[in-house]
Amino acid sequence: MSDDMKAEIARLKAENEALKNKRPPRGTLSMKVSEKGALSVYGMGRFPVTLYKEQWLKLLDISDEIKKFIQENDHLLKTKE
């Protein structure tokens, strides 16, 4: 294997490690615009929660109602451990 090839492999390994370390720690919420232009929220579970802008805004408009519903139904709702 040539020295150029070894140097390229070392560079790619370093780049790969840097990208792995760039990810936010597990449980930390982060956001990204999807390829289709939707907002994806990462860190809630195994898969992102992805909604379009108007869907997020509708959901945020009723955030107080959601909180109230959660409080009223706390005894029925499970907590992910």
mmCIF file as gemmi writes it, N, C-alpha and C atoms, coordinates in Angstrom:
data_model
loop_
_atom_site.group_PDB
_atom_site.id
_atom_site.type_symbol
_atom_site.label_atom_id
_atom_site.label_alt_id
_atom_site.label_comp_id
_atom_site.label_asym_id
_atom_site.label_entity_id
_atom_site.label_seq_id
_atom_site.pdbx_PDB_ins_code
_atom_site.Cartn_x
_atom_site.Cartn_y
_atom_site.Cartn_z
_atom_site.occupancy
_atom_site.B_iso_or_equiv
_atom_site.pdbx_formal_charge
_atom_site.auth_seq_id
_atom_site.auth_asym_id
_atom_site.pdbx_PDB_model_num
ATOM 1 N N . MET Axp A 1 ? 0.855 -1.181 0 1 0 ? 1 A 1
ATOM 2 C CA . MET Axp A 1 ? 0 0 0 1 0 ? 1 A 1
ATOM 3 C C . MET Axp A 1 ? 0.9 1.243 0 1 0 ? 1 A 1
ATOM 4 N N . SER Axp A 2 ? 0.573 2.185 -0.855 1 0 ? 2 A 1
ATOM 5 C CA . SER Axp A 2 ? 1.408 3.373 -1.002 1 0 ? 2 A 1
ATOM 6 C C . SER Axp A 2 ? 1.234 4.325 0.183 1 0 ? 2 A 1
ATOM 7 N N . ASP Axp A 3 ? 2.208 5.22 0.333 1 0 ? 3 A 1
ATOM 8 C CA . ASP Axp A 3 ? 2.143 6.214 1.408 1 0 ? 3 A 1
ATOM 9 C C . ASP Axp A 3 ? 0.952 7.147 1.223 1 0 ? 3 A 1
ATOM 10 N N . ASP Axp A 4 ? 0.638 7.477 -0.039 1 0 ? 4 A 1
ATOM 11 C CA . ASP Axp A 4 ? -0.526 8.335 -0.314 1 0 ? 4 A 1
ATOM 12 C C . ASP Axp A 4 ? -1.82 7.672 0.135 1 0 ? 4 A 1
ATOM 13 N N . MET Axp A 5 ? -1.927 6.367 -0.119 1 0 ? 5 A 1
ATOM 14 C CA . MET Axp A 5 ? -3.123 5.613 0.254 1 0 ? 5 A 1
ATOM 15 C C . MET Axp A 5 ? -3.25 5.549 1.782 1 0 ? 5 A 1
ATOM 16 N N . LYS Axp A 6 ? -2.132 5.311 2.464 1 0 ? 6 A 1
ATOM 17 C CA . LYS Axp A 6 ? -2.14 5.267 3.93 1 0 ? 6 A 1
ATOM 18 C C . LYS Axp A 6 ? -2.538 6.619 4.514 1 0 ? 6 A 1
ATOM 19 N N . ALA Axp A 7 ? -2.012 7.675 3.919 1 0 ? 7 A 1
ATOM 20 C CA . ALA Axp A 7 ? -2.338 9.026 4.393 1 0 ? 7 A 1
ATOM 21 C C . ALA Axp A 7 ? -3.822 9.322 4.185 1 0 ? 7 A 1
ATOM 22 N N . GLU Axp A 8 ? -4.367 8.895 3.041 1 0 ? 8 A 1
ATOM 23 C CA . GLU Axp A 8 ? -5.791 9.117 2.755 1 0 ? 8 A 1
ATOM 24 C C . GLU Axp A 8 ? -6.666 8.334 3.727 1 0 ? 8 A 1
ATOM 25 N N . ILE Axp A 9 ? -6.303 7.103 4.04 1 0 ? 9 A 1
ATOM 26 C CA . ILE Axp A 9 ? -7.056 6.292 5.003 1 0 ? 9 A 1
ATOM 27 C C . ILE Axp A 9 ? -7.018 6.945 6.384 1 0 ? 9 A 1
ATOM 28 N N . ALA Axp A 10 ? -5.857 7.417 6.78 1 0 ? 10 A 1
ATOM 29 C CA . ALA Axp A 10 ? -5.731 8.088 8.079 1 0 ? 10 A 1
ATOM 30 C C . ALA Axp A 10 ? -6.592 9.352 8.12 1 0 ? 10 A 1
ATOM 31 N N . ARG Axp A 11 ? -6.597 10.105 7.026 1 0 ? 11 A 1
ATOM 32 C CA . ARG Axp A 11 ? -7.41 11.322 6.957 1 0 ? 11 A 1
ATOM 33 C C . ARG Axp A 11 ? -8.897 10.989 7.059 1 0 ? 11 A 1
ATOM 34 N N . LEU Axp A 12 ? -9.32 9.953 6.337 1 0 ? 12 A 1
ATOM 35 C CA . LEU Axp A 12 ? -10.73 9.56 6.363 1 0 ? 12 A 1
ATOM 36 C C . LEU Axp A 12 ? -11.151 9.034 7.737 1 0 ? 12 A 1
ATOM 37 N N . LYS Axp A 13 ? -10.272 8.311 8.406 1 0 ? 13 A 1
ATOM 38 C CA . LYS Axp A 13 ? -10.567 7.831 9.763 1 0 ? 13 A 1
ATOM 39 C C . LYS Axp A 13 ? -10.731 9.007 10.718 1 0 ? 13 A 1
ATOM 40 N N . ALA Axp A 14 ? -9.855 9.989 10.604 1 0 ? 14 A 1
ATOM 41 C CA . ALA Axp A 14 ? -9.941 11.174 11.46 1 0 ? 14 A 1
ATOM 42 C C . ALA Axp A 14 ? -11.225 11.945 11.18 1 0 ? 14 A 1
ATOM 43 N N . GLU Axp A 15 ? -11.576 12.075 9.911 1 0 ? 15 A 1
ATOM 44 C CA . GLU Axp A 15 ? -12.811 12.772 9.532 1 0 ? 15 A 1
ATOM 45 C C . GLU Axp A 15 ? -14.042 12.028 10.055 1 0 ? 15 A 1
ATOM 46 N N . ASN Axp A 16 ? -14.024 10.713 9.945 1 0 ? 16 A 1
ATOM 47 C CA . ASN Axp A 16 ? -15.126 9.885 10.441 1 0 ? 16 A 1
ATOM 48 C C . ASN Axp A 16 ? -15.285 10.048 11.953 1 0 ? 16 A 1
ATOM 49 N N . GLU Axp A 17 ? -14.18 10.03 12.671 1 0 ? 17 A 1
ATOM 50 C CA . GLU Axp A 17 ? -14.222 10.187 14.13 1 0 ? 17 A 1
ATOM 51 C C . GLU Axp A 17 ? -14.759 11.569 14.514 1 0 ? 17 A 1
ATOM 52 N N . ALA Axp A 18 ? -14.349 12.59 13.781 1 0 ? 18 A 1
ATOM 53 C CA . ALA Axp A 18 ? -14.825 13.951 14.051 1 0 ? 18 A 1
ATOM 54 C C . ALA Axp A 18 ? -16.325 14.047 13.827 1 0 ? 18 A 1
ATOM 55 N N . LEU Axp A 19 ? -16.834 13.396 12.796 1 0 ? 19 A 1
ATOM 56 C CA . LEU Axp A 19 ? -18.276 13.412 12.525 1 0 ? 19 A 1
ATOM 57 C C . LEU Axp A 19 ? -19.048 12.661 13.605 1 0 ? 19 A 1
ATOM 58 N N . LYS Axp A 20 ? -18.509 11.565 14.104 1 0 ? 20 A 1
ATOM 59 C CA . LYS Axp A 20 ? -19.159 10.813 15.183 1 0 ? 20 A 1
ATOM 60 C C . LYS Axp A 20 ? -19.251 11.67 16.442 1 0 ? 20 A 1
ATOM 61 N N . ASN Axp A 21 ? -18.181 12.395 16.747 1 0 ? 21 A 1
ATOM 62 C CA . ASN Axp A 21 ? -18.146 13.223 17.952 1 0 ? 21 A 1
ATOM 63 C C . ASN Axp A 21 ? -18.993 14.476 17.819 1 0 ? 21 A 1
ATOM 64 N N . LYS Axp A 22 ? -19.349 14.854 16.604 1 0 ? 22 A 1
ATOM 65 C CA . LYS Axp A 22 ? -20.126 16.057 16.362 1 0 ? 22 A 1
ATOM 66 C C . LYS Axp A 22 ? -21.596 15.867 16.752 1 0 ? 22 A 1
ATOM 67 N N . ARG Axp A 23 ? -22.077 14.608 16.742 1 0 ? 23 A 1
ATOM 68 C CA . ARG Axp A 23 ? -23.459 14.31 17.087 1 0 ? 23 A 1
ATOM 69 C C . ARG Axp A 23 ? -23.75 14.724 18.522 1 0 ? 23 A 1
ATOM 70 N N . PRO Axp A 24 ? -24.942 15.303 18.772 1 0 ? 24 A 1
ATOM 71 C CA . PRO Axp A 24 ? -25.271 15.669 20.148 1 0 ? 24 A 1
ATOM 72 C C . PRO Axp A 24 ? -25.418 14.423 21.017 1 0 ? 24 A 1
ATOM 73 N N . PRO Axp A 25 ? -25.155 14.545 22.309 1 0 ? 25 A 1
ATOM 74 C CA . PRO Axp A 25 ? -25.293 13.391 23.204 1 0 ? 25 A 1
ATOM 75 C C . PRO Axp A 25 ? -26.724 12.85 23.186 1 0 ? 25 A 1
ATOM 76 N N . ARG Axp A 26 ? -26.853 11.565 23.422 1 0 ? 26 A 1
ATOM 77 C CA . ARG Axp A 26 ? -28.166 10.917 23.427 1 0 ? 26 A 1
ATOM 78 C C . ARG Axp A 26 ? -29.095 11.615 24.412 1 0 ? 26 A 1
ATOM 79 N N . GLY Axp A 27 ? -30.333 11.845 23.989 1 0 ? 27 A 1
ATOM 80 C CA . GLY Axp A 27 ? -31.31 12.521 24.834 1 0 ? 27 A 1
ATOM 81 C C . GLY Axp A 27 ? -31.34 14.027 24.628 1 0 ? 27 A 1
ATOM 82 N N . THR Axp A 28 ? -30.357 14.552 23.911 1 0 ? 28 A 1
ATOM 83 C CA . THR Axp A 28 ? -30.332 15.974 23.597 1 0 ? 28 A 1
ATOM 84 C C . THR Axp A 28 ? -31.175 16.203 22.349 1 0 ? 28 A 1
ATOM 85 N N . LEU Axp A 29 ? -32.06 17.161 22.41 1 0 ? 29 A 1
ATOM 86 C CA . LEU Axp A 29 ? -32.905 17.448 21.261 1 0 ? 29 A 1
ATOM 87 C C . LEU Axp A 29 ? -32.155 18.314 20.257 1 0 ? 29 A 1
ATOM 88 N N . SER Axp A 30 ? -32.333 17.977 18.987 1 0 ? 30 A 1
ATOM 89 C CA . SER Axp A 30 ? -31.749 18.781 17.916 1 0 ? 30 A 1
ATOM 90 C C . SER Axp A 30 ? -32.742 18.819 16.763 1 0 ? 30 A 1
ATOM 91 N N . MET Axp A 31 ? -32.578 19.796 15.892 1 0 ? 31 A 1
ATOM 92 C CA . MET Axp A 31 ? -33.505 19.983 14.779 1 0 ? 31 A 1
ATOM 93 C C . MET Axp A 31 ? -32.753 20.045 13.466 1 0 ? 31 A 1
ATOM 94 N N . LYS Axp A 32 ? -33.478 19.661 12.406 1 0 ? 32 A 1
ATOM 95 C CA . LYS Axp A 32 ? -32.901 19.669 11.073 1 0 ? 32 A 1
ATOM 96 C C . LYS Axp A 32 ? -34.042 19.808 10.068 1 0 ? 32 A 1
ATOM 97 N N . VAL Axp A 33 ? -33.779 20.48 8.972 1 0 ? 33 A 1
ATOM 98 C CA . VAL Axp A 33 ? -34.757 20.561 7.885 1 0 ? 33 A 1
ATOM 99 C C . VAL Axp A 33 ? -34.542 19.34 7.004 1 0 ? 33 A 1
ATOM 100 N N . SER Axp A 34 ? -35.618 18.584 6.778 1 0 ? 34 A 1
ATOM 101 C CA . SER Axp A 34 ? -35.521 17.372 5.973 1 0 ? 34 A 1
ATOM 102 C C . SER Axp A 34 ? -35.365 17.715 4.495 1 0 ? 34 A 1
ATOM 103 N N . GLU Axp A 35 ? -35.099 16.695 3.69 1 0 ? 35 A 1
ATOM 104 C CA . GLU Axp A 35 ? -34.943 16.891 2.243 1 0 ? 35 A 1
ATOM 105 C C . GLU Axp A 35 ? -36.217 17.462 1.624 1 0 ? 35 A 1
ATOM 106 N N . LYS Axp A 36 ? -37.37 17.124 2.208 1 0 ? 36 A 1
ATOM 107 C CA . LYS Axp A 36 ? -38.65 17.589 1.67 1 0 ? 36 A 1
ATOM 108 C C . LYS Axp A 36 ? -39.104 18.905 2.282 1 0 ? 36 A 1
ATOM 109 N N . GLY Axp A 37 ? -38.281 19.488 3.147 1 0 ? 37 A 1
ATOM 110 C CA . GLY Axp A 37 ? -38.599 20.79 3.714 1 0 ? 37 A 1
ATOM 111 C C . GLY Axp A 37 ? -39.395 20.752 4.998 1 0 ? 37 A 1
ATOM 112 N N . ALA Axp A 38 ? -39.451 19.601 5.647 1 0 ? 38 A 1
ATOM 113 C CA . ALA Axp A 38 ? -40.156 19.485 6.926 1 0 ? 38 A 1
ATOM 114 C C . ALA Axp A 38 ? -39.154 19.673 8.068 1 0 ? 38 A 1
ATOM 115 N N . LEU Axp A 39 ? -39.662 19.922 9.258 1 0 ? 39 A 1
ATOM 116 C CA . LEU Axp A 39 ? -38.818 20.069 10.445 1 0 ? 39 A 1
ATOM 117 C C . LEU Axp A 39 ? -38.767 18.743 11.184 1 0 ? 39 A 1
ATOM 118 N N . SER Axp A 40 ? -37.579 18.205 11.349 1 0 ? 40 A 1
ATOM 119 C CA . SER Axp A 40 ? -37.379 16.961 12.081 1 0 ? 40 A 1
ATOM 120 C C . SER Axp A 40 ? -36.719 17.272 13.418 1 0 ? 40 A 1
ATOM 121 N N . VAL Axp A 41 ? -37.294 16.733 14.493 1 0 ? 41 A 1
ATOM 122 C CA . VAL Axp A 41 ? -36.723 16.878 15.829 1 0 ? 41 A 1
ATOM 123 C C . VAL Axp A 41 ? -36.135 15.525 16.223 1 0 ? 41 A 1
ATOM 124 N N . TYR Axp A 42 ? -34.855 15.523 16.516 1 0 ? 42 A 1
ATOM 125 C CA . TYR Axp A 42 ? -34.131 14.318 16.885 1 0 ? 42 A 1
ATOM 126 C C . TYR Axp A 42 ? -33.923 14.282 18.398 1 0 ? 42 A 1
ATOM 127 N N . GLY Axp A 43 ? -33.829 13.075 18.955 1 0 ? 43 A 1
ATOM 128 C CA . GLY Axp A 43 ? -33.526 12.91 20.367 1 0 ? 43 A 1
ATOM 129 C C . GLY Axp A 43 ? -34.729 12.544 21.215 1 0 ? 43 A 1
ATOM 130 N N . MET Axp A 44 ? -35.902 12.388 20.605 1 0 ? 44 A 1
ATOM 131 C CA . MET Axp A 44 ? -37.105 12.018 21.351 1 0 ? 44 A 1
ATOM 132 C C . MET Axp A 44 ? -37.239 10.498 21.453 1 0 ? 44 A 1
ATOM 133 N N . GLY Axp A 45 ? -36.662 9.804 20.519 1 0 ? 45 A 1
ATOM 134 C CA . GLY Axp A 45 ? -36.748 8.351 20.464 1 0 ? 45 A 1
ATOM 135 C C . GLY Axp A 45 ? -35.841 7.843 19.366 1 0 ? 45 A 1
ATOM 136 N N . ARG Axp A 46 ? -36.126 6.639 18.929 1 0 ? 46 A 1
ATOM 137 C CA . ARG Axp A 46 ? -35.273 6.02 17.909 1 0 ? 46 A 1
ATOM 138 C C . ARG Axp A 46 ? -35.343 6.763 16.577 1 0 ? 46 A 1
ATOM 139 N N . PHE Axp A 47 ? -36.524 7.253 16.242 1 0 ? 47 A 1
ATOM 140 C CA . PHE Axp A 47 ? -36.718 7.958 14.988 1 0 ? 47 A 1
ATOM 141 C C . PHE Axp A 47 ? -37.057 9.426 15.253 1 0 ? 47 A 1
ATOM 142 N N . PRO Axp A 48 ? -36.765 10.297 14.302 1 0 ? 48 A 1
ATOM 143 C CA . PRO Axp A 48 ? -37.118 11.709 14.492 1 0 ? 48 A 1
ATOM 144 C C . PRO Axp A 48 ? -38.624 11.93 14.398 1 0 ? 48 A 1
ATOM 145 N N . VAL Axp A 49 ? -39.086 12.999 15.022 1 0 ? 49 A 1
ATOM 146 C CA . VAL Axp A 49 ? -40.47 13.437 14.863 1 0 ? 49 A 1
ATOM 147 C C . VAL Axp A 49 ? -40.429 14.494 13.766 1 0 ? 49 A 1
ATOM 148 N N . THR Axp A 50 ? -41.095 14.213 12.652 1 0 ? 50 A 1
ATOM 149 C CA . THR Axp A 50 ? -41.021 15.085 11.482 1 0 ? 50 A 1
ATOM 150 C C . THR Axp A 50 ? -42.404 15.571 11.099 1 0 ? 50 A 1
ATOM 151 N N . LEU Axp A 51 ? -42.571 16.877 11.086 1 0 ? 51 A 1
ATOM 152 C CA . LEU Axp A 51 ? -43.82 17.509 10.673 1 0 ? 51 A 1
ATOM 153 C C . LEU Axp A 51 ? -43.489 18.714 9.805 1 0 ? 51 A 1
ATOM 154 N N . TYR Axp A 52 ? -44.441 19.098 8.969 1 0 ? 52 A 1
ATOM 155 C CA . TYR Axp A 52 ? -44.267 20.32 8.184 1 0 ? 52 A 1
ATOM 156 C C . TYR Axp A 52 ? -44.549 21.545 9.054 1 0 ? 52 A 1
ATOM 157 N N . LYS Axp A 53 ? -44.088 22.684 8.602 1 0 ? 53 A 1
ATOM 158 C CA . LYS Axp A 53 ? -44.165 23.926 9.376 1 0 ? 53 A 1
ATOM 159 C C . LYS Axp A 53 ? -45.562 24.182 9.923 1 0 ? 53 A 1
ATOM 160 N N . GLU Axp A 54 ? -46.595 24.089 9.074 1 0 ? 54 A 1
ATOM 161 C CA . GLU Axp A 54 ? -47.956 24.388 9.532 1 0 ? 54 A 1
ATOM 162 C C . GLU Axp A 54 ? -48.428 23.383 10.574 1 0 ? 54 A 1
ATOM 163 N N . GLN Axp A 55 ? -47.933 22.141 10.502 1 0 ? 55 A 1
ATOM 164 C CA . GLN Axp A 55 ? -48.293 21.143 11.51 1 0 ? 55 A 1
ATOM 165 C C . GLN Axp A 55 ? -47.657 21.477 12.861 1 0 ? 55 A 1
ATOM 166 N N . TRP Axp A 56 ? -46.382 21.873 12.846 1 0 ? 56 A 1
ATOM 167 C CA . TRP Axp A 56 ? -45.717 22.276 14.089 1 0 ? 56 A 1
ATOM 168 C C . TRP Axp A 56 ? -46.43 23.48 14.702 1 0 ? 56 A 1
ATOM 169 N N . LEU Axp A 57 ? -46.784 24.453 13.867 1 0 ? 57 A 1
ATOM 170 C CA . LEU Axp A 57 ? -47.434 25.659 14.385 1 0 ? 57 A 1
ATOM 171 C C . LEU Axp A 57 ? -48.798 25.342 15 1 0 ? 57 A 1
ATOM 172 N N . LYS Axp A 58 ? -49.561 24.443 14.368 1 0 ? 58 A 1
ATOM 173 C CA . LYS Axp A 58 ? -50.847 24.012 14.939 1 0 ? 58 A 1
ATOM 174 C C . LYS Axp A 58 ? -50.633 23.353 16.297 1 0 ? 58 A 1
ATOM 175 N N . LEU Axp A 59 ? -49.636 22.485 16.358 1 0 ? 59 A 1
ATOM 176 C CA . LEU Axp A 59 ? -49.332 21.779 17.602 1 0 ? 59 A 1
ATOM 177 C C . LEU Axp A 59 ? -48.899 22.752 18.699 1 0 ? 59 A 1
ATOM 178 N N . LEU Axp A 60 ? -48.051 23.7 18.334 1 0 ? 60 A 1
ATOM 179 C CA . LEU Axp A 60 ? -47.581 24.689 19.305 1 0 ? 60 A 1
ATOM 180 C C . LEU Axp A 60 ? -48.716 25.6 19.777 1 0 ? 60 A 1
ATOM 181 N N . ASP Axp A 61 ? -49.679 25.863 18.915 1 0 ? 61 A 1
ATOM 182 C CA . ASP Axp A 61 ? -50.833 26.693 19.299 1 0 ? 61 A 1
ATOM 183 C C . ASP Axp A 61 ? -51.654 26.059 20.409 1 0 ? 61 A 1
ATOM 184 N N . ILE Axp A 62 ? -51.657 24.726 20.474 1 0 ? 62 A 1
ATOM 185 C CA . ILE Axp A 62 ? -52.454 24.061 21.506 1 0 ? 62 A 1
ATOM 186 C C . ILE Axp A 62 ? -51.569 23.448 22.599 1 0 ? 62 A 1
ATOM 187 N N . SER Axp A 63 ? -50.357 23.953 22.748 1 0 ? 63 A 1
ATOM 188 C CA . SER Axp A 63 ? -49.425 23.379 23.737 1 0 ? 63 A 1
ATOM 189 C C . SER Axp A 63 ? -49.988 23.429 25.155 1 0 ? 63 A 1
ATOM 190 N N . ASP Axp A 64 ? -50.693 24.493 25.507 1 0 ? 64 A 1
ATOM 191 C CA . ASP Axp A 64 ? -51.285 24.565 26.846 1 0 ? 64 A 1
ATOM 192 C C . ASP Axp A 64 ? -52.346 23.483 27.034 1 0 ? 64 A 1
ATOM 193 N N . GLU Axp A 65 ? -53.125 23.232 25.986 1 0 ? 65 A 1
ATOM 194 C CA . GLU Axp A 65 ? -54.148 22.187 26.048 1 0 ? 65 A 1
ATOM 195 C C . GLU Axp A 65 ? -53.514 20.8 26.175 1 0 ? 65 A 1
ATOM 196 N N . ILE Axp A 66 ? -52.412 20.591 25.482 1 0 ? 66 A 1
ATOM 197 C CA . ILE Axp A 66 ? -51.702 19.307 25.572 1 0 ? 66 A 1
ATOM 198 C C . ILE Axp A 66 ? -51.186 19.099 26.993 1 0 ? 66 A 1
ATOM 199 N N . LYS Axp A 67 ? -50.589 20.129 27.579 1 0 ? 67 A 1
ATOM 200 C CA . LYS Axp A 67 ? -50.08 20.032 28.953 1 0 ? 67 A 1
ATOM 201 C C . LYS Axp A 67 ? -51.209 19.735 29.924 1 0 ? 67 A 1
ATOM 202 N N . LYS Axp A 68 ? -52.343 20.405 29.758 1 0 ? 68 A 1
ATOM 203 C CA . LYS Axp A 68 ? -53.501 20.181 30.628 1 0 ? 68 A 1
ATOM 204 C C . LYS Axp A 68 ? -54.013 18.75 30.478 1 0 ? 68 A 1
ATOM 205 N N . PHE Axp A 69 ? -54.096 18.278 29.241 1 0 ? 69 A 1
ATOM 206 C CA . PHE Axp A 69 ? -54.554 16.917 28.98 1 0 ? 69 A 1
ATOM 207 C C . PHE Axp A 69 ? -53.631 15.903 29.651 1 0 ? 69 A 1
ATOM 208 N N . ILE Axp A 70 ? -52.314 16.141 29.563 1 0 ? 70 A 1
ATOM 209 C CA . ILE Axp A 70 ? -51.342 15.24 30.191 1 0 ? 70 A 1
ATOM 210 C C . ILE Axp A 70 ? -51.552 15.215 31.703 1 0 ? 70 A 1
ATOM 211 N N . GLN Axp A 71 ? -51.745 16.376 32.312 1 0 ? 71 A 1
ATOM 212 C CA . GLN Axp A 71 ? -51.972 16.44 33.758 1 0 ? 71 A 1
ATOM 213 C C . GLN Axp A 71 ? -53.248 15.691 34.146 1 0 ? 71 A 1
ATOM 214 N N . GLU Axp A 72 ? -54.316 15.9 33.386 1 0 ? 72 A 1
ATOM 215 C CA . GLU Axp A 72 ? -55.598 15.271 33.699 1 0 ? 72 A 1
ATOM 216 C C . GLU Axp A 72 ? -55.58 13.759 33.489 1 0 ? 72 A 1
ATOM 217 N N . ASN Axp A 73 ? -54.735 13.284 32.62 1 0 ? 73 A 1
ATOM 218 C CA . ASN Axp A 73 ? -54.684 11.867 32.285 1 0 ? 73 A 1
ATOM 219 C C . ASN Axp A 73 ? -53.381 11.205 32.728 1 0 ? 73 A 1
ATOM 220 N N . ASP Axp A 74 ? -52.71 11.84 33.671 1 0 ? 74 A 1
ATOM 221 C CA . ASP Axp A 74 ? -51.42 11.354 34.132 1 0 ? 74 A 1
ATOM 222 C C . ASP Axp A 74 ? -51.488 9.904 34.602 1 0 ? 74 A 1
ATOM 223 N N . HIS Axp A 75 ? -52.566 9.552 35.26 1 0 ? 75 A 1
ATOM 224 C CA . HIS Axp A 75 ? -52.72 8.202 35.801 1 0 ? 75 A 1
ATOM 225 C C . HIS Axp A 75 ? -52.864 7.151 34.697 1 0 ? 75 A 1
ATOM 226 N N . LEU Axp A 76 ? -53.217 7.537 33.507 1 0 ? 76 A 1
ATOM 227 C CA . LEU Axp A 76 ? -53.377 6.619 32.374 1 0 ? 76 A 1
ATOM 228 C C . LEU Axp A 76 ? -52.157 6.569 31.467 1 0 ? 76 A 1
ATOM 229 N N . LEU Axp A 77 ? -51.36 7.599 31.514 1 0 ? 77 A 1
ATOM 230 C CA . LEU Axp A 77 ? -50.217 7.724 30.605 1 0 ? 77 A 1
ATOM 231 C C . LEU Axp A 77 ? -48.974 7.048 31.186 1 0 ? 77 A 1
ATOM 232 N N . LYS Axp A 78 ? -48.229 6.416 30.311 1 0 ? 78 A 1
ATOM 233 C CA . LYS Axp A 78 ? -46.997 5.738 30.732 1 0 ? 78 A 1
ATOM 234 C C . LYS Axp A 78 ? -45.796 6.648 30.475 1 0 ? 78 A 1
ATOM 235 N N . THR Axp A 79 ? -44.739 6.386 31.227 1 0 ? 79 A 1
ATOM 236 C CA . THR Axp A 79 ? -43.485 7.107 31.067 1 0 ? 79 A 1
ATOM 237 C C . THR Axp A 79 ? -42.464 6.163 30.473 1 0 ? 79 A 1
ATOM 238 N N . LYS Axp A 80 ? -41.786 6.612 29.44 1 0 ? 80 A 1
ATOM 239 C CA . LYS Axp A 80 ? -40.734 5.784 28.836 1 0 ? 80 A 1
ATOM 240 C C . LYS Axp A 80 ? -39.531 5.806 29.753 1 0 ? 80 A 1
ATOM 241 N N . GLU Axp A 81 ? -39.036 4.641 30.07 1 0 ? 81 A 1
ATOM 242 C CA . GLU Axp A 81 ? -37.895 4.541 30.984 1 0 ? 81 A 1
ATOM 243 C C . GLU Axp A 81 ? -36.61 4.289 30.259 1 0 ? 81 A 1
